[in-house]
Every structure is written in structure tokens, then in C-alpha cells.
Amino acid sequence: MRIKPITRISRKLQKQGLIPDSAVPVLTAEYKNGPGRTYGFRVHPLLAPLINDAENDDEDS
């Protein structure tokens, strides 16, 4: 079974100790009709405020 890139990278960072095992996934792949081609990505709800704040900081610069 092939591991998707987002999952593979997250697991690698966890193994390297760069992010904790308890970290929420930043992105989750979305599929239209089950496994196959990715339709889009969903940001974890806990991270949305951080992303929005970062975007607002970029606009202020």
C-alpha cells in the first residue's frame, strides 16, 4: 500500500522528533469518489486560526 505524501512527510517529521506524535494533521486529503485522485485538502480546525493570523500578518507587511 502506498502512503500518501502528506502522511508520509508527517510520519517522517514525527520519527525525527521535529513534531510530536500527538500533533494534529495540518492537511487531510479529500476525495470525491473514494481513494484515488485527490479532490482537495482540508485544514484541521484547530489550525485555522493560526493560518488566518499568519495571512493577516502578511497583508499588514
PyMOL Python script that loads the backbone (N, CA, C, O; Angstrom):
from pymol import cmd

cmd.read_pdbstr("""\
ATOM      1  N   MET A   1       0.837  -1.182   0.000  1.00  0.00           N
ATOM      2  CA  MET A   1       0.000   0.000   0.000  1.00  0.00           C
ATOM      3  C   MET A   1       0.885   1.249   0.000  1.00  0.00           C
ATOM      4  O   MET A   1       1.854   1.339   0.753  1.00  0.00           O
ATOM      5  N   ARG A   2       0.540   2.187  -0.839  1.00  0.00           N
ATOM      6  CA  ARG A   2       1.294   3.431  -0.981  1.00  0.00           C
ATOM      7  C   ARG A   2       0.798   4.451   0.039  1.00  0.00           C
ATOM      8  O   ARG A   2      -0.405   4.687   0.156  1.00  0.00           O
ATOM      9  N   ILE A   3       1.734   5.056   0.779  1.00  0.00           N
ATOM     10  CA  ILE A   3       1.375   6.087   1.756  1.00  0.00           C
ATOM     11  C   ILE A   3       1.364   7.431   1.045  1.00  0.00           C
ATOM     12  O   ILE A   3       2.300   7.772   0.322  1.00  0.00           O
ATOM     13  N   LYS A   4       0.297   8.187   1.259  1.00  0.00           N
ATOM     14  CA  LYS A   4       0.140   9.494   0.622  1.00  0.00           C
ATOM     15  C   LYS A   4       1.212  10.463   1.117  1.00  0.00           C
ATOM     16  O   LYS A   4       1.661  10.346   2.258  1.00  0.00           O
ATOM     17  N   PRO A   5       1.632  11.422   0.278  1.00  0.00           N
ATOM     18  CA  PRO A   5       2.734  12.328   0.629  1.00  0.00           C
ATOM     19  C   PRO A   5       2.556  13.077   1.948  1.00  0.00           C
ATOM     20  O   PRO A   5       3.511  13.175   2.719  1.00  0.00           O
ATOM     21  N   ILE A   6       1.378  13.602   2.229  1.00  0.00           N
ATOM     22  CA  ILE A   6       1.165  14.362   3.465  1.00  0.00           C
ATOM     23  C   ILE A   6       1.390  13.463   4.671  1.00  0.00           C
ATOM     24  O   ILE A   6       2.057  13.861   5.626  1.00  0.00           O
ATOM     25  N   THR A   7       0.842  12.262   4.636  1.00  0.00           N
ATOM     26  CA  THR A   7       1.001  11.310   5.744  1.00  0.00           C
ATOM     27  C   THR A   7       2.450  10.887   5.871  1.00  0.00           C
ATOM     28  O   THR A   7       2.985  10.817   6.978  1.00  0.00           O
ATOM     29  N   ARG A   8       3.087  10.606   4.747  1.00  0.00           N
ATOM     30  CA  ARG A   8       4.487  10.165   4.763  1.00  0.00           C
ATOM     31  C   ARG A   8       5.400  11.228   5.366  1.00  0.00           C
ATOM     32  O   ARG A   8       6.265  10.910   6.183  1.00  0.00           O
ATOM     33  N   ILE A   9       5.218  12.470   4.976  1.00  0.00           N
ATOM     34  CA  ILE A   9       6.052  13.561   5.490  1.00  0.00           C
ATOM     35  C   ILE A   9       5.799  13.776   6.976  1.00  0.00           C
ATOM     36  O   ILE A   9       6.738  13.981   7.745  1.00  0.00           O
ATOM     37  N   SER A  10       4.534  13.731   7.381  1.00  0.00           N
ATOM     38  CA  SER A  10       4.200  13.903   8.804  1.00  0.00           C
ATOM     39  C   SER A  10       4.855  12.814   9.644  1.00  0.00           C
ATOM     40  O   SER A  10       5.441  13.101  10.688  1.00  0.00           O
ATOM     41  N   ARG A  11       4.760  11.570   9.195  1.00  0.00           N
ATOM     42  CA  ARG A  11       5.369  10.458   9.940  1.00  0.00           C
ATOM     43  C   ARG A  11       6.884  10.610  10.023  1.00  0.00           C
ATOM     44  O   ARG A  11       7.487  10.322  11.057  1.00  0.00           O
ATOM     45  N   LYS A  12       7.491  11.059   8.940  1.00  0.00           N
ATOM     46  CA  LYS A  12       8.949  11.265   8.939  1.00  0.00           C
ATOM     47  C   LYS A  12       9.346  12.336   9.954  1.00  0.00           C
ATOM     48  O   LYS A  12      10.315  12.162  10.693  1.00  0.00           O
ATOM     49  N   LEU A  13       8.605  13.436   9.993  1.00  0.00           N
ATOM     50  CA  LEU A  13       8.895  14.506  10.947  1.00  0.00           C
ATOM     51  C   LEU A  13       8.694  14.035  12.383  1.00  0.00           C
ATOM     52  O   LEU A  13       9.429  14.445  13.281  1.00  0.00           O
ATOM     53  N   GLN A  14       7.695  13.171  12.602  1.00  0.00           N
ATOM     54  CA  GLN A  14       7.480  12.614  13.935  1.00  0.00           C
ATOM     55  C   GLN A  14       8.632  11.702  14.332  1.00  0.00           C
ATOM     56  O   GLN A  14       9.108  11.766  15.465  1.00  0.00           O
ATOM     57  N   LYS A  15       9.084  10.859  13.418  1.00  0.00           N
ATOM     58  CA  LYS A  15      10.201   9.960  13.704  1.00  0.00           C
ATOM     59  C   LYS A  15      11.484  10.733  14.004  1.00  0.00           C
ATOM     60  O   LYS A  15      12.318  10.285  14.792  1.00  0.00           O
ATOM     61  N   GLN A  16      11.634  11.897  13.368  1.00  0.00           N
ATOM     62  CA  GLN A  16      12.809  12.735  13.587  1.00  0.00           C
ATOM     63  C   GLN A  16      12.692  13.568  14.863  1.00  0.00           C
ATOM     64  O   GLN A  16      13.638  14.247  15.262  1.00  0.00           O
ATOM     65  N   GLY A  17      11.521  13.506  15.495  1.00  0.00           N
ATOM     66  CA  GLY A  17      11.309  14.255  16.723  1.00  0.00           C
ATOM     67  C   GLY A  17      11.042  15.736  16.504  1.00  0.00           C
ATOM     68  O   GLY A  17      11.097  16.528  17.445  1.00  0.00           O
ATOM     69  N   LEU A  18      10.752  16.110  15.256  1.00  0.00           N
ATOM     70  CA  LEU A  18      10.513  17.520  14.943  1.00  0.00           C
ATOM     71  C   LEU A  18       9.087  17.950  15.253  1.00  0.00           C
ATOM     72  O   LEU A  18       8.829  19.128  15.500  1.00  0.00           O
ATOM     73  N   ILE A  19       8.159  16.994  15.241  1.00  0.00           N
ATOM     74  CA  ILE A  19       6.791  17.262  15.678  1.00  0.00           C
ATOM     75  C   ILE A  19       6.367  16.098  16.571  1.00  0.00           C
ATOM     76  O   ILE A  19       6.777  14.961  16.340  1.00  0.00           O
ATOM     77  N   PRO A  20       5.548  16.373  17.591  1.00  0.00           N
ATOM     78  CA  PRO A  20       5.145  15.291  18.496  1.00  0.00           C
ATOM     79  C   PRO A  20       4.166  14.324  17.835  1.00  0.00           C
ATOM     80  O   PRO A  20       3.471  14.676  16.881  1.00  0.00           O
ATOM     81  N   ASP A  21       4.125  13.103  18.360  1.00  0.00           N
ATOM     82  CA  ASP A  21       3.182  12.108  17.851  1.00  0.00           C
ATOM     83  C   ASP A  21       1.739  12.564  18.023  1.00  0.00           C
ATOM     84  O   ASP A  21       0.855  12.136  17.280  1.00  0.00           O
ATOM     85  N   SER A  22       1.501  13.429  19.001  1.00  0.00           N
ATOM     86  CA  SER A  22       0.144  13.894  19.287  1.00  0.00           C
ATOM     87  C   SER A  22      -0.288  15.065  18.403  1.00  0.00           C
ATOM     88  O   SER A  22      -1.415  15.544  18.526  1.00  0.00           O
ATOM     89  N   ALA A  23       0.593  15.529  17.515  1.00  0.00           N
ATOM     90  CA  ALA A  23       0.266  16.679  16.663  1.00  0.00           C
ATOM     91  C   ALA A  23      -0.901  16.351  15.742  1.00  0.00           C
ATOM     92  O   ALA A  23      -0.983  15.259  15.181  1.00  0.00           O
ATOM     93  N   VAL A  24      -1.810  17.329  15.597  1.00  0.00           N
ATOM     94  CA  VAL A  24      -2.930  17.132  14.665  1.00  0.00           C
ATOM     95  C   VAL A  24      -2.394  17.255  13.247  1.00  0.00           C
ATOM     96  O   VAL A  24      -1.425  17.978  13.014  1.00  0.00           O
ATOM     97  N   PRO A  25      -3.012  16.556  12.292  1.00  0.00           N
ATOM     98  CA  PRO A  25      -2.561  16.685  10.902  1.00  0.00           C
ATOM     99  C   PRO A  25      -2.869  18.082  10.368  1.00  0.00           C
ATOM    100  O   PRO A  25      -3.971  18.595  10.559  1.00  0.00           O
ATOM    101  N   VAL A  26      -1.906  18.685   9.709  1.00  0.00           N
ATOM    102  CA  VAL A  26      -2.106  20.021   9.143  1.00  0.00           C
ATOM    103  C   VAL A  26      -3.099  19.952   7.992  1.00  0.00           C
ATOM    104  O   VAL A  26      -4.028  20.755   7.916  1.00  0.00           O
ATOM    105  N   LEU A  27      -2.903  19.001   7.110  1.00  0.00           N
ATOM    106  CA  LEU A  27      -3.774  18.831   5.949  1.00  0.00           C
ATOM    107  C   LEU A  27      -4.317  17.413   5.896  1.00  0.00           C
ATOM    108  O   LEU A  27      -3.624  16.455   6.239  1.00  0.00           O
ATOM    109  N   THR A  28      -5.554  17.294   5.466  1.00  0.00           N
ATOM    110  CA  THR A  28      -6.172  15.995   5.225  1.00  0.00           C
ATOM    111  C   THR A  28      -6.664  15.994   3.787  1.00  0.00           C
ATOM    112  O   THR A  28      -7.397  16.893   3.371  1.00  0.00           O
ATOM    113  N   ALA A  29      -6.263  14.992   3.039  1.00  0.00           N
ATOM    114  CA  ALA A  29      -6.690  14.895   1.642  1.00  0.00           C
ATOM    115  C   ALA A  29      -8.181  14.592   1.566  1.00  0.00           C
ATOM    116  O   ALA A  29      -8.712  13.821   2.365  1.00  0.00           O
ATOM    117  N   GLU A  30      -8.839  15.197   0.611  1.00  0.00           N
ATOM    118  CA  GLU A  30     -10.258  14.975   0.358  1.00  0.00           C
ATOM    119  C   GLU A  30     -10.395  14.293  -1.003  1.00  0.00           C
ATOM    120  O   GLU A  30      -9.697  14.641  -1.956  1.00  0.00           O
ATOM    121  N   TYR A  31     -11.303  13.319  -1.082  1.00  0.00           N
ATOM    122  CA  TYR A  31     -11.525  12.579  -2.315  1.00  0.00           C
ATOM    123  C   TYR A  31     -12.991  12.670  -2.700  1.00  0.00           C
ATOM    124  O   TYR A  31     -13.870  12.617  -1.840  1.00  0.00           O
ATOM    125  N   LYS A  32     -13.253  12.806  -3.986  1.00  0.00           N
ATOM    126  CA  LYS A  32     -14.636  12.894  -4.473  1.00  0.00           C
ATOM    127  C   LYS A  32     -15.339  11.546  -4.418  1.00  0.00           C
ATOM    128  O   LYS A  32     -16.459  11.452  -3.916  1.00  0.00           O
ATOM    129  N   ASN A  33     -14.703  10.518  -4.923  1.00  0.00           N
ATOM    130  CA  ASN A  33     -15.343   9.203  -5.048  1.00  0.00           C
ATOM    131  C   ASN A  33     -14.487   8.106  -4.433  1.00  0.00           C
ATOM    132  O   ASN A  33     -14.217   7.100  -5.089  1.00  0.00           O
ATOM    133  N   GLY A  34     -14.060   8.276  -3.205  1.00  0.00           N
ATOM    134  CA  GLY A  34     -13.223   7.277  -2.558  1.00  0.00           C
ATOM    135  C   GLY A  34     -11.768   7.456  -2.925  1.00  0.00           C
ATOM    136  O   GLY A  34     -11.395   8.465  -3.524  1.00  0.00           O
ATOM    137  N   PRO A  35     -10.933   6.477  -2.568  1.00  0.00           N
ATOM    138  CA  PRO A  35      -9.494   6.586  -2.841  1.00  0.00           C
ATOM    139  C   PRO A  35      -9.207   6.809  -4.326  1.00  0.00           C
ATOM    140  O   PRO A  35      -9.956   6.361  -5.194  1.00  0.00           O
ATOM    141  N   GLY A  36      -8.152   7.482  -4.587  1.00  0.00           N
ATOM    142  CA  GLY A  36      -7.757   7.794  -5.962  1.00  0.00           C
ATOM    143  C   GLY A  36      -7.203   9.197  -6.023  1.00  0.00           C
ATOM    144  O   GLY A  36      -6.408   9.603  -5.175  1.00  0.00           O
ATOM    145  N   ARG A  37      -7.616   9.915  -7.003  1.00  0.00           N
ATOM    146  CA  ARG A  37      -7.131  11.270  -7.212  1.00  0.00           C
ATOM    147  C   ARG A  37      -7.679  12.214  -6.129  1.00  0.00           C
ATOM    148  O   ARG A  37      -8.865  12.182  -5.802  1.00  0.00           O
ATOM    149  N   THR A  38      -6.795  13.047  -5.587  1.00  0.00           N
ATOM    150  CA  THR A  38      -7.186  13.997  -4.550  1.00  0.00           C
ATOM    151  C   THR A  38      -8.031  15.111  -5.148  1.00  0.00           C
ATOM    152  O   THR A  38      -7.693  15.672  -6.190  1.00  0.00           O
ATOM    153  N   TYR A  39      -9.126  15.420  -4.482  1.00  0.00           N
ATOM    154  CA  TYR A  39     -10.036  16.485  -4.902  1.00  0.00           C
ATOM    155  C   TYR A  39      -9.602  17.823  -4.304  1.00  0.00           C
ATOM    156  O   TYR A  39      -9.765  18.871  -4.928  1.00  0.00           O
ATOM    157  N   GLY A  40      -9.054  17.779  -3.101  1.00  0.00           N
ATOM    158  CA  GLY A  40      -8.613  18.986  -2.407  1.00  0.00           C
ATOM    159  C   GLY A  40      -8.079  18.598  -1.038  1.00  0.00           C
ATOM    160  O   GLY A  40      -7.916  17.417  -0.734  1.00  0.00           O
ATOM    161  N   PHE A  41      -7.807  19.604  -0.216  1.00  0.00           N
ATOM    162  CA  PHE A  41      -7.280  19.364   1.119  1.00  0.00           C
ATOM    163  C   PHE A  41      -8.077  20.157   2.135  1.00  0.00           C
ATOM    164  O   PHE A  41      -8.579  21.243   1.846  1.00  0.00           O
ATOM    165  N   ARG A  42      -8.184  19.596   3.331  1.00  0.00           N
ATOM    166  CA  ARG A  42      -8.868  20.257   4.441  1.00  0.00           C
ATOM    167  C   ARG A  42      -7.832  20.580   5.514  1.00  0.00           C
ATOM    168  O   ARG A  42      -6.984  19.747   5.836  1.00  0.00           O
ATOM    169  N   VAL A  43      -7.903  21.778   6.060  1.00  0.00           N
ATOM    170  CA  VAL A  43      -7.033  22.194   7.159  1.00  0.00           C
ATOM    171  C   VAL A  43      -7.724  21.808   8.464  1.00  0.00           C
ATOM    172  O   VAL A  43      -8.931  22.002   8.612  1.00  0.00           O
ATOM    173  N   HIS A  44      -6.967  21.267   9.399  1.00  0.00           N
ATOM    174  CA  HIS A  44      -7.540  20.888  10.687  1.00  0.00           C
ATOM    175  C   HIS A  44      -8.128  22.134  11.360  1.00  0.00           C
ATOM    176  O   HIS A  44      -7.481  23.182  11.368  1.00  0.00           O
ATOM    177  N   PRO A  45      -9.340  22.043  11.924  1.00  0.00           N
ATOM    178  CA  PRO A  45     -10.000  23.208  12.526  1.00  0.00           C
ATOM    179  C   PRO A  45      -9.186  23.907  13.614  1.00  0.00           C
ATOM    180  O   PRO A  45      -9.299  25.122  13.779  1.00  0.00           O
ATOM    181  N   LEU A  46      -8.373  23.166  14.354  1.00  0.00           N
ATOM    182  CA  LEU A  46      -7.550  23.796  15.396  1.00  0.00           C
ATOM    183  C   LEU A  46      -6.475  24.703  14.811  1.00  0.00           C
ATOM    184  O   LEU A  46      -5.984  25.607  15.488  1.00  0.00           O
ATOM    185  N   LEU A  47      -6.108  24.464  13.555  1.00  0.00           N
ATOM    186  CA  LEU A  47      -5.035  25.231  12.928  1.00  0.00           C
ATOM    187  C   LEU A  47      -5.546  26.415  12.117  1.00  0.00           C
ATOM    188  O   LEU A  47      -4.767  27.297  11.757  1.00  0.00           O
ATOM    189  N   ALA A  48      -6.829  26.447  11.827  1.00  0.00           N
ATOM    190  CA  ALA A  48      -7.384  27.526  11.007  1.00  0.00           C
ATOM    191  C   ALA A  48      -7.087  28.915  11.577  1.00  0.00           C
ATOM    192  O   ALA A  48      -6.703  29.796  10.809  1.00  0.00           O
ATOM    193  N   PRO A  49      -7.244  29.160  12.894  1.00  0.00           N
ATOM    194  CA  PRO A  49      -6.918  30.496  13.418  1.00  0.00           C
ATOM    195  C   PRO A  49      -5.449  30.870  13.212  1.00  0.00           C
ATOM    196  O   PRO A  49      -5.140  32.029  12.936  1.00  0.00           O
ATOM    197  N   LEU A  50      -4.550  29.904  13.344  1.00  0.00           N
ATOM    198  CA  LEU A  50      -3.120  30.194  13.139  1.00  0.00           C
ATOM    199  C   LEU A  50      -2.851  30.596  11.697  1.00  0.00           C
ATOM    200  O   LEU A  50      -2.089  31.526  11.435  1.00  0.00           O
ATOM    201  N   ILE A  51      -3.474  29.898  10.774  1.00  0.00           N
ATOM    202  CA  ILE A  51      -3.287  30.199   9.352  1.00  0.00           C
ATOM    203  C   ILE A  51      -3.887  31.557   9.022  1.00  0.00           C
ATOM    204  O   ILE A  51      -3.288  32.345   8.290  1.00  0.00           O
ATOM    205  N   ASN A  52      -5.069  31.831   9.560  1.00  0.00           N
ATOM    206  CA  ASN A  52      -5.705  33.127   9.317  1.00  0.00           C
ATOM    207  C   ASN A  52      -4.867  34.268   9.890  1.00  0.00           C
ATOM    208  O   ASN A  52      -4.722  35.310   9.250  1.00  0.00           O
ATOM    209  N   ASP A  53      -4.312  34.081  11.092  1.00  0.00           N
ATOM    210  CA  ASP A  53      -3.459  35.109  11.699  1.00  0.00           C
ATOM    211  C   ASP A  53      -2.204  35.338  10.859  1.00  0.00           C
ATOM    212  O   ASP A  53      -1.783  36.479  10.669  1.00  0.00           O
ATOM    213  N   ALA A  54      -1.609  34.260  10.358  1.00  0.00           N
ATOM    214  CA  ALA A  54      -0.413  34.389   9.521  1.00  0.00           C
ATOM    215  C   ALA A  54      -0.730  35.124   8.242  1.00  0.00           C
ATOM    216  O   ALA A  54       0.069  35.935   7.773  1.00  0.00           O
ATOM    217  N   GLU A  55      -1.896  34.847   7.670  1.00  0.00           N
ATOM    218  CA  GLU A  55      -2.313  35.530   6.441  1.00  0.00           C
ATOM    219  C   GLU A  55      -2.512  37.023   6.699  1.00  0.00           C
ATOM    220  O   GLU A  55      -2.120  37.854   5.880  1.00  0.00           O
ATOM    221  N   ASN A  56      -3.118  37.360   7.832  1.00  0.00           N
ATOM    222  CA  ASN A  56      -3.333  38.760   8.181  1.00  0.00           C
ATOM    223  C   ASN A  56      -2.001  39.473   8.418  1.00  0.00           C
ATOM    224  O   ASN A  56      -1.858  40.645   8.067  1.00  0.00           O
ATOM    225  N   ASP A  57      -1.024  38.776   9.012  1.00  0.00           N
ATOM    226  CA  ASP A  57       0.302  39.362   9.217  1.00  0.00           C
ATOM    227  C   ASP A  57       0.963  39.682   7.894  1.00  0.00           C
ATOM    228  O   ASP A  57       1.623  40.713   7.763  1.00  0.00           O
ATOM    229  N   ASP A  58       0.795  38.805   6.901  1.00  0.00           N
ATOM    230  CA  ASP A  58       1.375  39.025   5.575  1.00  0.00           C
ATOM    231  C   ASP A  58       0.761  40.253   4.921  1.00  0.00           C
ATOM    232  O   ASP A  58       1.462  41.010   4.249  1.00  0.00           O
ATOM    233  N   GLU A  59      -0.537  40.460   5.107  1.00  0.00           N
ATOM    234  CA  GLU A  59      -1.212  41.599   4.498  1.00  0.00           C
ATOM    235  C   GLU A  59      -0.783  42.915   5.142  1.00  0.00           C
ATOM    236  O   GLU A  59      -0.780  43.953   4.480  1.00  0.00           O
ATOM    237  N   ASP A  60      -0.415  42.882   6.449  1.00  0.00           N
ATOM    238  CA  ASP A  60      -0.001  44.070   7.162  1.00  0.00           C
ATOM    239  C   ASP A  60       1.414  44.498   6.798  1.00  0.00           C
ATOM    240  O   ASP A  60       1.788  45.646   7.039  1.00  0.00           O
ATOM    241  N   SER A  61       2.205  43.598   6.223  1.00  0.00           N
ATOM    242  CA  SER A  61       3.608  43.888   5.905  1.00  0.00           C
ATOM    243  C   SER A  61       3.743  44.706   4.651  1.00  0.00           C
ATOM    244  O   SER A  61       4.857  45.035   4.245  1.00  0.00           O
TER     245      SER A  61
END
""", "prot")
cmd.dss("prot")
cmd.show_as("cartoon", "prot")
cmd.util.cbc("prot")
cmd.orient("prot")
